[in-house]
């Protein structure tokens, strides 16, 4: 079973940038897509970015134009470059493989992103 380890979160001022990484313990090159999710306090977990095996990306409207998802198949690592961060981006960020029934792998511990002055 593939395990996912997220890293790269932290405290950043509004307008700042962070790059998140998600390292998978096994190969992820055969999954249809990988995605980044986030869960803010008191809210449900939401998918904010995904990238397909073909490299097609999709973004939630709230992050479009500010976030960029990428994948390094050789390293089994997924990245999320986050620019122009806003306070409403504050959340715990997770990666996983989105499937019609939910997500493919067990959830990792996530990485906390806090945007505050």
N, C-alpha and C positions, 0 to 999 in steps of 0.2 A: 504494500500500500504506500503510495506516494505521500510524503509529509512535506508541508509547506512552511517556510520560515520567512517572515516578513521583517524588514529592517529599514532604517533610514529616517524614521519619524523624529519629531522634536518640536521645540518651541520656535516659532518664527513670527516676525512682525508682518502685519498686513502689507501686501505687495511683494513679499519675499518669495523665495523658491525653495523647494525640497525635491530630492530624488529618492523615491522608495524602491527597494529591491525585494524580490520574492524568489528565494532559492528553493527549488524542488529537489527532493532526495532521489527522485528517479526521473526517467525520461518523460518529457511532456510534449515531445514533438508530434506524437500521434493523436493528441486530443484535438477536437474540432476547434476549440478556442480557449483562451485564458482571459481572465478578467480581474479587475480591481474593484473591490466593494468598500463601502464605508458604513459605519454605524455611529451616529451621533447620540449623545445621552437622551434617552426617552424616545428614540425613533427606531424604526425598523432598519435593518441592513439593506442597503441599496447598491445596485451595480452602477458604477460610474464610468467604467471604460472596459472595452474588450477588444481583443485582437484575434482574428481567426488564423487558422493554419496557413491560409493564403495571404495573410498580412493585411486583411481588411479590418479597419478599426471602426469602432462605434463609441460614441460618448454621450453621456447624459447632457441635456441642455445646460444644466447648471455648471458644467466644467468645460464645455466645448470652447475651443480656442485658447484654453489656459493649460489643460492637461494633455500629456502625450504618453501613450502606452507603447511599449516596445518589448521585444522578446529576443533573447539570445538562446537559440536552440542548442548550441554546442555546450553552453553552460547551464542549461535547464533553469534559466533565470528570466523573470519578467520584471520590467521596470515601469515606474510611473513618474514621469517628470511633471512636477506641479509648479506652475508659475503664476504670478499675480494672485497670490493666495489671499483669501478673504476669511473673515472670522467664521462665516458659515461653513467653511471647509473643515473646521475643527471636528475631529472624529477619530475613531480607531479604524485603520485601514487594513483590509485583508485582501489576499488574492485567492483565487480558486478557478476551477474550470466550470463555467456556466453550462448547464444542461437543462432540457425541458422540465425535469422534475426538481430542479433546484441547483445543486452543486455536486461536482463529481467526487471531490476529495474531502477528508476530514479538515475542519477549519484549524488554521494555525492560531498563534496567540495574538496576531495582529501587531500593528505598530501605531502608537499614538501620535497624531498630528494636532498641535495646538497653535492656532493663529491668534495672536494677541499682542497688543502694544504694551 
